[in-house]
Structures are given as structure tokens and as C-alpha cells.
Amino acid sequence: MIIALTGTPGTGKTSVAENLKNEGFEVVDLTKFVKQRGLGEPGDEFEVDIPEMVEALEKEIDREKDIVIEGHLSHHFEADYCIALRCNPEELRERLSTRDYSEQKIEENVESEILDIILSEAVHKQDDIIEVDTTERSAERVAEEVIEKVENGETGFGSVDWTEYL
């Protein structure tokens, strides 16, 4: 089973992926994957060639294994389930402020979360989407919820709405 674990930076993808790894999933760190293979252009921000990334994943991913592809572009790869992690914009801003991000980058990511950018992209690319709010929740609990929903075939999105922050 292939799970694409996506979301705006700061929503908890890496932490949740680590917990899924502890549950027996193999984890592919998409950022490392694309950089190791030179699937983009370095610059102020690494610009990923998405079609090349998808093609490289298709060649290397064993669909017979339980794999989590973790990264904010993972929803571009066809998966059995796409998990879209979400986070309250105020908490997301706090999480991102601990990173070496400029104020502009923090605000761009918060705005992206408010506008559902990643979820919207995922809806156009994936069939089975599970939206999970990570606000004030441990990565361990979020991973447990992901496993429960996948095992029960519970998909769905649209329950998280941050438009009041516009």
C-alpha cells in the first residue's frame, strides 16, 4: 500500500511519518529523494520538476510494500491513500517561526494553509483522500488516526475550514 503524506510545511508530516515508520511502514523522504536524484533546479528554493519526480518514484517504488511518501509534493504521485495534514494557521505560524524561515516564507505557508492549496491540488490528483487536523495533537495520535482511517477505508475531506483567518 502506498500512502502519500502531504500538507503545508509545518503541519507535522515528518513527525507523523516517523510514527508510521514505527508501525512498519517504509518511509520515503521526498525532499531527500528529489535532491539526491537532481530532480529540480537549485536556487533560493529548490524548484522540483514534478513530472520527473513522479517518473522516478514510479521506477523505484515497490507497490507491493507498505510505503509512506512524505513531503508537501507527495500528492502528485498516485497513491492508494493521500493523507492531507492540516493545522490551525495560528499554531502553524508558531511552528514555522522555530524554523530558519523568513517572515515572508512563514506568511506564504500560513496563507497556503488558509486557502487549502495542498488539499485542493490533492483533490485533483488523488481518489482516496483523508484530511487530518494536527492542531494541538501529538504526531503519535495523528499516526494512530491515519492507520485507523486507512484500515477502515474512511476517506473524506472538507471538514477543516480556516477561512475565518482571511
C-alpha positions as CSV (number, residue, x, y, z in Angstrom):
1,M,0.0,0.0,0.0
2,I,1.3,3.5,-0.9
3,I,0.4,6.4,1.2
4,A,1.1,10.0,0.1
5,L,1.6,12.1,3.3
6,T,1.2,15.7,2.3
7,G,0.4,19.1,3.8
8,T,1.7,22.6,4.1
9,P,5.2,22.8,5.7
10,G,4.8,22.7,9.5
11,T,1.7,20.5,9.6
12,G,3.6,17.5,11.0
13,K,4.4,15.3,8.0
14,T,7.9,14.3,9.2
15,S,6.8,13.6,12.7
16,V,3.8,11.6,11.7
17,A,5.9,9.7,9.1
18,E,8.3,8.7,11.9
19,N,5.4,7.3,13.9
20,L,4.2,5.4,10.8
21,K,7.7,4.0,10.3
22,N,7.5,2.7,13.9
23,E,4.3,0.9,12.8
24,G,6.1,-0.9,10.0
25,F,5.8,1.4,7.1
26,E,8.8,2.2,4.9
27,V,9.2,6.0,4.6
28,V,10.5,7.9,1.6
29,D,11.6,11.4,2.5
30,L,10.6,13.1,-0.7
31,T,12.8,16.1,-0.2
32,K,15.9,13.9,0.1
33,F,14.7,11.7,-2.8
34,V,14.4,14.6,-5.3
35,K,17.7,16.3,-4.2
36,Q,19.7,13.0,-4.3
37,R,18.5,12.5,-7.9
38,G,18.8,16.0,-9.0
39,L,15.1,16.3,-9.9
40,G,15.0,20.1,-9.9
41,E,16.8,23.4,-10.0
42,P,18.7,24.7,-7.0
43,G,18.2,28.4,-6.2
44,D,16.7,30.4,-3.3
45,E,14.3,27.5,-3.1
46,F,14.8,24.1,-4.8
47,E,12.4,24.0,-7.7
48,V,11.2,20.4,-8.2
49,D,10.5,19.0,-11.7
50,I,7.2,17.3,-10.7
51,P,6.8,15.1,-13.8
52,E,10.4,13.9,-13.4
53,M,9.8,13.3,-9.7
54,V,6.7,11.2,-10.4
55,E,8.5,9.2,-13.1
56,A,11.5,8.5,-10.8
57,L,9.1,7.4,-8.0
58,E,7.3,5.1,-10.4
59,K,10.6,3.4,-11.3
60,E,11.8,3.0,-7.7
61,I,8.7,2.5,-5.5
62,D,7.7,-1.2,-4.9
63,R,3.9,-1.0,-4.8
64,E,3.8,-4.4,-3.0
65,K,5.3,-2.8,0.1
66,D,3.7,-0.6,2.7
67,I,5.3,2.8,1.9
68,V,4.7,6.3,3.1
69,I,5.9,9.0,0.7
70,E,6.4,12.0,2.9
71,G,6.6,15.6,1.5
72,H,4.5,18.5,0.5
73,L,4.6,17.4,-3.1
74,S,3.8,13.7,-2.4
75,H,0.2,14.1,-3.5
76,H,1.4,14.4,-7.1
77,F,2.3,10.7,-7.0
78,E,-0.6,8.2,-7.4
79,A,-1.2,6.6,-4.1
80,D,-3.7,4.2,-2.5
81,Y,-4.4,6.9,0.1
82,C,-3.4,10.5,0.3
83,I,-3.3,11.9,3.8
84,A,-3.6,15.7,3.8
85,L,-2.4,17.1,7.2
86,R,-3.9,20.4,8.2
87,C,-3.1,22.8,11.1
88,N,-4.7,25.9,12.5
89,P,-3.0,28.9,11.0
90,E,-2.0,30.5,14.3
91,E,-0.4,27.2,15.5
92,L,1.2,26.8,12.1
93,R,2.7,30.2,12.3
94,E,4.2,29.3,15.8
95,R,5.6,26.0,14.4
96,L,7.2,27.7,11.4
97,S,8.7,30.5,13.5
98,T,11.0,28.0,15.1
99,R,12.5,27.2,11.7
100,D,15.1,29.2,9.8
101,Y,12.3,30.7,7.6
102,S,11.9,34.3,6.6
103,E,8.8,36.2,7.7
104,Q,7.7,36.2,4.1
105,K,8.1,32.4,3.8
106,I,6.2,31.9,7.0
107,E,3.3,34.1,5.8
108,E,3.2,32.4,2.4
109,N,2.9,29.0,4.1
110,V,0.2,30.2,6.5
111,E,-1.7,31.7,3.6
112,S,-1.4,28.5,1.7
113,E,-2.9,26.6,4.6
114,I,-5.8,29.0,5.0
115,L,-6.6,28.7,1.3
116,D,-6.4,24.9,1.2
117,I,-3.8,24.9,-1.6
118,I,-2.3,21.5,-0.9
119,L,-5.6,19.9,-0.3
120,S,-7.1,21.4,-3.5
121,E,-4.2,20.0,-5.5
122,A,-4.6,16.6,-3.9
123,V,-8.3,16.5,-4.7
124,H,-7.5,17.0,-8.4
125,K,-4.8,14.2,-8.3
126,Q,-6.0,11.5,-5.9
127,D,-9.1,9.3,-5.4
128,D,-8.9,8.5,-1.7
129,I,-8.1,11.4,0.5
130,I,-8.0,11.6,4.3
131,E,-7.9,15.0,5.8
132,V,-6.5,15.2,9.3
133,D,-6.2,18.2,11.6
134,T,-3.0,18.1,13.6
135,T,-3.7,21.2,15.7
136,E,-2.8,20.6,19.3
137,R,-2.3,16.8,18.7
138,S,0.7,14.6,19.1
139,A,2.2,13.0,16.0
140,E,1.7,9.6,17.6
141,R,-2.1,10.2,17.9
142,V,-2.3,11.5,14.4
143,A,-0.5,8.4,13.1
144,E,-2.9,6.2,15.0
145,E,-5.8,8.1,13.4
146,V,-4.3,7.7,10.0
147,I,-3.9,3.9,10.5
148,E,-7.4,3.6,11.8
149,K,-8.9,5.5,8.9
150,V,-6.9,3.6,6.3
151,E,-7.8,0.2,7.9
152,N,-11.5,1.2,7.9
153,G,-11.4,2.8,4.4
154,E,-12.7,6.1,5.9
155,T,-11.9,8.8,3.4
156,G,-13.1,12.3,3.2
157,F,-12.1,15.9,3.3
158,G,-13.7,19.3,3.7
159,S,-14.2,19.3,7.4
160,V,-11.3,21.7,8.1
161,D,-12.0,25.3,7.3
162,W,-9.6,28.2,8.1
163,T,-11.3,30.9,6.0
164,E,-12.1,32.9,9.2
165,Y,-8.4,33.7,9.1
166,L,-8.6,35.6,5.8
